[in-house]
Amino acid sequence: MKDMSEVCAALGPENAAQFITQSAKPINPTRINRSAQGAGEPAPLPPIKSVRDLFQTLYAVPEQIVNGLLHKGSKMVLGGGSKCYKTFCLVDLAISVATGTQWWGMNTTTGRVLYINFEIQDVFFKERLNAVSTEKCIGLEANDNLDVWNLRGHCTDLSTLMPEIVERVKTRNYALIIVDPIYKGMGDRDENSAGDINSLLNEIEKLAVQSGAAVVFGAHFSKGNQAGKEPIDRISGSGVFARDSDAIVVMTKHEKENTYTIDTTLRHFRPIDPFCLRWEYPLMVRDDDADPCDLKRPGNRTTKYTPKQVLDALGDDALTTREWQIRVHQLYGMSDRTFLNKKRELVESEKVIKVGGNKWKANELAAASTENTTNGGAKVQ
């Protein structure tokens, strides 16, 4: 091909310009994007679909990793206060999925798991694996479903690590990848900046999309007592930390020692009622006797509520359940859940009876023995 000077000399400036314009080929932006796309880069954007096409497309629902809580390809954050055993909980989750056993009373689907450990020294992480598996009566020595990647001392911006992580996991068919803790991958990001945290969680999403695995990470609470906040707002830093995830699980201190209330916020599943877990080294175990509403609050000594308080609040009146509940709350500050539990005890022991269709009244014959069988609570005058 002739250079520009030869074209101008042969045709003249004006004719040369016309020749170049007519000879130029249009640029194909798709071709440029694909050629510029390097390893680990996202694929070109998918096409826009009409609603008709959308409804005619058959989609496979991702497999559930934890029943009713987490699908493959989804993101989950486990939030809790400092030193509330989050790593033990995540180790328990990893072992449960790798072996198809229950986690916190929820069934799991057996799958291959990768635990990316940024924080715990190898020897101590091995101890935790051994302690949890022994308590669950599970042998891990011959199990090939659980991989551990110890990266303590190699922490850096997750954006820098992600190409290597994606390359390592892309052929291993992981069902679950745990990144613990997430703050080790923040780099120079500001946890209170929505933009910074959004870019960090985009890396987590990239890992979920390109691996097909569910990705779970731990995050810490802000300082101070969390009882007065909505569960979704207890995680420290930008609200993006919580709102970006498909499943949000938060562990808040309960008024009972070594007990935590578990709240969940789920994008794709039906709501899960709050429940309580009690720490019994090395596992969290369900405590269905604890009221999830009884969170630990600053400066207040724990109040032990009794059925007698609920019975005394009824007095000689006949009240609907709602009227009775309001009165109990006004007298004692008792939560609705605790009231219903105590009311159930009174009904089962026949200390109250239903009258007039939907009202409750003290059973005078049974109530006479209440003083001898139940302690606590002041008589309502």
C-alpha positions as CSV (number, residue, x, y, z in Angstrom):
1,M,0.0,0.0,0.0
2,K,1.3,3.4,-0.9
3,D,2.0,5.9,1.8
4,M,0.1,9.2,2.1
5,S,2.7,11.4,0.3
6,E,2.6,9.2,-2.8
7,V,-1.3,9.3,-2.8
8,C,-1.3,13.1,-2.5
9,A,1.3,13.6,-5.2
10,A,-0.6,11.4,-7.6
11,L,-4.1,12.6,-7.0
12,G,-3.7,16.1,-5.5
13,P,-4.8,17.0,-2.0
14,E,-8.6,17.2,-2.6
15,N,-8.8,14.0,-4.6
16,A,-6.6,12.2,-2.1
17,A,-8.9,13.2,0.8
18,Q,-11.9,11.8,-1.1
19,F,-10.0,8.6,-2.0
20,I,-9.1,8.0,1.7
21,T,-12.6,8.6,2.9
22,Q,-14.1,6.2,0.4
23,S,-11.5,3.5,1.0
24,A,-11.7,3.6,4.8
25,K,-13.5,0.6,6.3
26,P,-16.0,1.1,9.2
27,I,-14.8,0.2,12.7
28,N,-16.4,-2.9,14.2
29,P,-16.7,-2.0,18.0
30,T,-17.6,-5.6,18.9
31,R,-14.4,-6.9,17.2
32,I,-12.4,-4.3,19.1
33,N,-14.0,-5.3,22.4
34,R,-13.3,-9.0,21.9
35,S,-9.8,-8.5,20.8
36,A,-9.1,-6.2,23.8
37,Q,-10.8,-8.7,26.1
38,G,-8.1,-10.4,28.1
39,A,-8.1,-13.4,30.3
40,G,-10.5,-13.1,33.2
41,E,-12.4,-10.2,31.6
42,P,-16.2,-10.4,31.5
43,A,-17.9,-11.5,28.2
44,P,-19.7,-9.0,26.0
45,L,-23.0,-7.8,27.3
46,P,-26.0,-10.1,26.6
47,P,-28.7,-9.1,24.2
48,I,-31.9,-7.3,25.2
49,K,-34.9,-9.6,25.3
50,S,-38.6,-9.0,24.9
51,V,-40.9,-10.2,27.6
52,R,-42.2,-12.8,25.2
53,D,-38.7,-14.2,24.6
54,L,-38.1,-14.0,28.3
55,F,-41.1,-16.2,29.2
56,Q,-40.3,-18.6,26.4
57,T,-36.8,-19.1,27.7
58,L,-36.3,-22.1,29.9
59,Y,-34.1,-21.3,32.9
60,A,-32.5,-23.8,35.2
61,V,-33.0,-22.8,38.9
62,P,-29.6,-23.0,40.6
63,E,-29.1,-25.8,43.1
64,Q,-29.6,-24.9,46.7
65,I,-26.5,-25.3,48.8
66,V,-28.2,-24.6,52.1
67,N,-31.9,-25.3,51.9
68,G,-34.0,-22.2,52.1
69,L,-31.0,-19.9,52.4
70,L,-28.4,-20.1,49.6
71,H,-28.2,-21.0,45.9
72,K,-25.2,-21.8,43.8
73,G,-24.0,-18.6,42.1
74,S,-25.4,-16.4,44.9
75,K,-23.6,-14.2,47.5
76,M,-24.0,-14.4,51.3
77,V,-22.6,-12.2,54.0
78,L,-22.3,-13.5,57.6
79,G,-22.2,-10.4,59.9
80,G,-21.4,-10.4,63.6
81,G,-19.6,-8.6,66.4
82,S,-15.9,-8.9,67.1
83,K,-14.9,-12.4,68.5
84,C,-18.4,-13.8,68.0
85,Y,-17.0,-17.1,66.5
86,K,-17.8,-16.2,62.9
87,T,-14.8,-18.2,61.6
88,F,-16.0,-21.3,63.6
89,C,-19.4,-20.8,62.0
90,L,-17.9,-20.6,58.5
91,V,-15.7,-23.6,59.1
92,D,-18.9,-25.5,60.2
93,L,-20.6,-24.3,57.0
94,A,-17.7,-25.5,54.9
95,I,-17.6,-29.0,56.5
96,S,-21.4,-29.3,56.4
97,V,-21.6,-28.6,52.7
98,A,-18.6,-30.8,51.9
99,T,-20.2,-33.7,53.7
100,G,-23.9,-33.0,53.1
101,T,-24.7,-32.6,56.8
102,Q,-26.9,-30.0,58.6
103,W,-25.7,-26.5,59.3
104,W,-27.6,-24.7,62.1
105,G,-30.4,-27.2,61.7
106,M,-30.7,-26.5,57.9
107,N,-30.1,-29.3,55.4
108,T,-27.3,-28.8,52.9
109,T,-26.5,-30.3,49.5
110,T,-23.2,-32.1,49.2
111,G,-20.7,-30.2,47.0
112,R,-17.0,-29.3,46.7
113,V,-15.9,-26.4,48.9
114,L,-13.0,-24.0,48.9
115,Y,-12.2,-22.0,52.0
116,I,-9.9,-19.0,51.3
117,N,-8.4,-18.3,54.7
118,F,-6.8,-14.8,54.9
119,E,-6.4,-14.6,58.7
120,I,-5.8,-17.8,60.7
121,Q,-2.3,-19.4,60.8
122,D,-2.2,-22.8,59.2
123,V,-1.7,-24.8,62.3
124,F,-4.6,-23.1,64.1
125,F,-6.9,-23.4,61.1
126,K,-6.1,-27.1,61.1
127,E,-7.0,-27.3,64.8
128,R,-10.4,-25.6,64.1
129,L,-11.2,-28.0,61.3
130,N,-10.3,-30.9,63.5
131,A,-12.3,-29.6,66.5
132,V,-15.5,-28.9,64.4
133,S,-15.4,-32.2,62.4
134,T,-14.8,-34.2,65.6
135,E,-17.7,-32.6,67.4
136,K,-19.9,-33.3,64.3
137,C,-18.6,-36.9,64.2
138,I,-17.3,-36.4,60.7
139,G,-14.0,-37.8,59.4
140,L,-12.2,-35.4,57.1
141,E,-8.9,-37.3,56.5
142,A,-10.2,-39.1,53.4
143,N,-12.6,-36.3,52.2
144,D,-11.7,-34.7,48.9
145,N,-14.6,-32.3,48.9
146,L,-13.0,-29.6,51.1
147,D,-10.0,-27.5,49.9
148,V,-8.3,-24.9,52.0
149,W,-6.2,-22.0,50.5
150,N,-4.2,-20.4,53.3
151,L,-3.3,-16.9,52.2
152,R,-2.3,-15.3,55.5
153,G,0.5,-12.9,54.7
154,H,-0.5,-12.7,51.0
155,C,-3.5,-10.3,51.5
156,T,-3.8,-7.5,49.1
157,D,-6.5,-5.8,47.1
158,L,-9.1,-8.4,46.0
159,S,-9.0,-6.9,42.5
160,T,-5.3,-7.9,42.3
161,L,-5.9,-11.4,43.6
162,M,-9.1,-12.1,41.6
163,P,-7.6,-13.1,38.3
164,E,-5.4,-15.7,40.1
165,I,-8.3,-16.9,42.2
166,V,-10.6,-17.3,39.1
167,E,-7.9,-19.1,37.2
168,R,-7.3,-21.5,40.1
169,V,-11.0,-22.4,40.7
170,K,-12.5,-22.4,37.1
171,T,-12.0,-26.1,36.5
172,R,-12.7,-27.4,40.0
173,N,-16.5,-27.2,40.0
174,Y,-16.9,-25.7,43.5
175,A,-20.3,-25.5,44.9
176,L,-19.3,-23.1,47.7
177,I,-16.4,-20.7,48.1
178,I,-15.8,-19.0,51.5
179,V,-13.7,-15.8,51.7
180,D,-12.8,-15.1,55.3
181,P,-12.5,-12.3,56.3
182,I,-13.6,-9.8,53.6
183,Y,-11.8,-6.8,55.1
184,K,-8.4,-8.4,54.2
185,G,-9.2,-7.9,50.6
186,M,-10.2,-4.3,50.8
187,G,-6.7,-2.8,50.0
188,D,-6.9,1.0,50.1
189,R,-10.6,1.1,50.0
190,D,-12.7,3.0,52.6
191,E,-15.3,0.7,54.2
192,N,-17.6,3.7,54.6
193,S,-17.5,4.6,50.9
194,A,-20.3,3.2,48.9
195,G,-18.3,3.3,45.7
196,D,-15.3,1.5,47.2
197,I,-17.4,-1.2,48.8
198,N,-19.4,-1.6,45.6
199,S,-16.2,-2.2,43.6
200,L,-15.1,-4.8,46.2
201,L,-18.3,-6.7,46.1
202,N,-18.2,-6.6,42.3
203,E,-15.1,-8.7,42.6
204,I,-17.1,-11.2,44.8
205,E,-19.8,-11.2,42.2
206,K,-17.3,-11.9,39.5
207,L,-16.1,-14.9,41.4
208,A,-19.6,-16.2,41.9
209,V,-20.5,-15.8,38.2
210,Q,-17.3,-17.2,36.7
211,S,-17.0,-20.1,39.1
212,G,-20.8,-20.9,39.4
213,A,-20.3,-21.4,43.1
214,A,-22.0,-19.7,46.0
215,V,-19.6,-17.2,47.6
216,V,-19.9,-16.5,51.3
217,F,-17.8,-13.9,53.3
218,G,-17.7,-12.7,56.9
219,A,-18.1,-9.0,57.9
220,H,-18.0,-7.3,61.3
221,F,-20.4,-5.1,63.1
222,S,-19.9,-1.5,63.8
223,K,-18.8,-0.6,67.4
224,G,-21.4,-0.3,70.2
225,N,-24.6,-2.1,71.1
226,Q,-26.6,-3.2,68.0
227,A,-30.0,-4.0,69.6
228,G,-31.5,-0.7,68.6
229,K,-30.7,-1.1,64.9
230,E,-32.5,-3.1,62.1
231,P,-30.5,-6.3,61.5
232,I,-29.5,-5.2,58.0
233,D,-27.9,-2.0,59.4
234,R,-25.7,-3.7,62.0
235,I,-22.8,-4.5,59.6
236,S,-20.0,-1.9,59.8
237,G,-19.3,0.5,57.0
238,S,-21.3,1.3,53.8
239,G,-24.8,-0.1,53.6
240,V,-23.7,-1.7,50.3
241,F,-22.0,-4.4,52.4
242,A,-25.4,-5.8,53.4
243,R,-27.7,-4.7,50.6
244,D,-25.6,-6.1,47.8
245,S,-25.8,-9.7,49.0
246,D,-28.5,-12.2,48.0
247,A,-28.5,-13.6,51.6
248,I,-27.7,-11.6,54.7
249,V,-27.2,-13.5,58.0
250,V,-26.5,-11.5,61.1
251,M,-25.5,-12.7,64.6
252,T,-26.5,-10.3,67.4
253,K,-25.7,-10.8,71.1
254,H,-28.6,-12.1,73.2
255,E,-29.3,-11.3,76.8
256,K,-28.5,-14.9,77.7
257,E,-24.8,-15.5,78.0
258,N,-23.0,-17.0,75.0
259,T,-26.2,-16.9,73.0
260,Y,-26.9,-15.0,69.7
261,T,-30.0,-14.1,67.8
262,I,-29.9,-15.0,64.1
263,D,-31.7,-12.7,61.6
264,T,-31.8,-13.3,57.9
265,T,-32.7,-11.1,54.9
266,L,-33.2,-13.2,51.8
267,R,-33.6,-12.1,48.1
268,H,-34.8,-15.4,46.6
269,F,-36.3,-17.4,49.5
270,R,-39.3,-17.1,51.9
271,P,-38.4,-15.3,55.1
272,I,-36.8,-17.4,57.9
273,D,-38.1,-16.6,61.4
274,P,-35.4,-15.3,63.7
275,F,-33.9,-18.0,65.9
276,C,-31.2,-18.4,68.6
277,L,-27.9,-20.2,68.7
278,R,-25.8,-20.9,71.8
279,W,-22.0,-21.2,71.7
280,E,-20.8,-24.6,72.9
281,Y,-17.2,-24.9,71.7
282,P,-16.6,-25.6,68.9
283,L,-20.1,-25.2,67.5
284,M,-23.1,-23.0,67.6
285,V,-26.2,-25.1,68.5
286,R,-29.8,-24.2,68.2
287,D,-31.5,-22.9,71.4
288,D,-35.2,-22.9,70.8
289,D,-35.9,-22.0,74.5
290,A,-34.3,-18.5,74.0
291,D,-36.5,-15.7,72.7
292,P,-34.9,-14.1,69.6
293,C,-36.4,-10.7,70.6
294,D,-34.4,-10.6,73.9
295,L,-31.3,-8.9,72.6
296,K,-28.6,-7.7,74.9
297,R,-29.1,-4.0,75.7
298,P,-26.6,-1.6,77.4
299,G,-27.1,-0.9,81.1
300,N,-30.0,-3.2,81.6
301,R,-29.9,-6.3,83.8
302,T,-31.6,-9.3,82.2
303,T,-35.2,-9.8,83.3
304,K,-36.4,-13.3,83.7
305,Y,-40.1,-13.4,82.7
306,T,-42.5,-16.0,84.1
307,P,-45.9,-17.4,83.2
308,K,-47.2,-16.0,86.5
309,Q,-46.5,-12.4,85.4
310,V,-48.7,-13.0,82.3
311,L,-51.4,-14.6,84.4
312,D,-51.3,-11.8,86.9
313,A,-51.7,-9.2,84.1
314,L,-54.9,-10.9,83.0
315,G,-56.3,-10.5,86.5
316,D,-60.1,-11.0,86.8
317,D,-60.7,-9.7,83.3
318,A,-61.6,-11.5,80.1
319,L,-59.3,-10.3,77.3
320,T,-58.6,-11.1,73.7
321,T,-55.0,-12.3,73.0
322,R,-54.1,-8.9,71.5
323,E,-55.6,-7.0,74.5
324,W,-53.8,-9.3,76.9
325,Q,-50.5,-8.9,75.0
326,I,-50.7,-5.1,75.0
327,R,-51.3,-5.1,78.8
328,V,-48.4,-7.4,79.4
329,H,-46.1,-5.2,77.3
330,Q,-47.2,-2.1,79.2
331,L,-46.6,-3.7,82.6
332,Y,-43.3,-5.5,82.0
333,G,-41.9,-4.5,78.6
334,M,-42.2,-8.2,77.6
335,S,-41.7,-8.9,73.9
336,D,-44.6,-10.4,71.8
337,R,-42.8,-13.6,71.3
338,T,-42.1,-14.1,75.0
339,F,-45.7,-13.3,75.8
340,L,-46.9,-16.0,73.3
341,N,-44.5,-18.6,74.8
342,K,-45.7,-17.9,78.3
343,K,-49.3,-17.8,77.3
344,R,-48.9,-21.2,75.7
345,E,-47.5,-22.6,79.0
346,L,-50.6,-21.2,80.8
347,V,-53.0,-22.8,78.2
348,E,-51.2,-26.2,78.3
349,S,-51.3,-26.2,82.1
350,E,-55.1,-25.1,82.0
351,K,-54.5,-22.1,84.1
352,V,-56.4,-20.0,81.6
353,I,-59.5,-20.9,79.6
354,K,-61.2,-19.5,76.5
355,V,-64.6,-17.8,77.1
356,G,-67.0,-16.0,74.8
357,G,-65.4,-17.4,71.7
358,N,-62.1,-15.4,71.5
359,K,-61.3,-14.1,75.0
360,W,-59.2,-15.6,77.7
361,K,-59.9,-15.7,81.4
362,A,-58.0,-17.1,84.4
363,N,-59.2,-20.6,85.4
364,E,-60.0,-20.0,89.0
365,L,-59.6,-23.7,90.1
366,A,-56.2,-24.1,88.4
367,A,-54.9,-20.5,89.2
368,A,-55.2,-21.2,92.9
369,S,-52.2,-23.5,92.7
370,T,-50.1,-20.9,90.7
371,E,-48.5,-19.4,93.8
372,N,-47.1,-22.8,94.8
373,T,-45.7,-23.7,91.4
374,T,-44.4,-20.4,89.8
375,N,-42.0,-17.7,91.2
376,G,-41.6,-14.0,90.2
377,G,-43.8,-11.2,89.0
378,A,-45.9,-8.6,90.9
379,K,-49.6,-9.0,91.3
380,V,-51.6,-6.5,89.3
381,Q,-53.9,-4.5,91.5
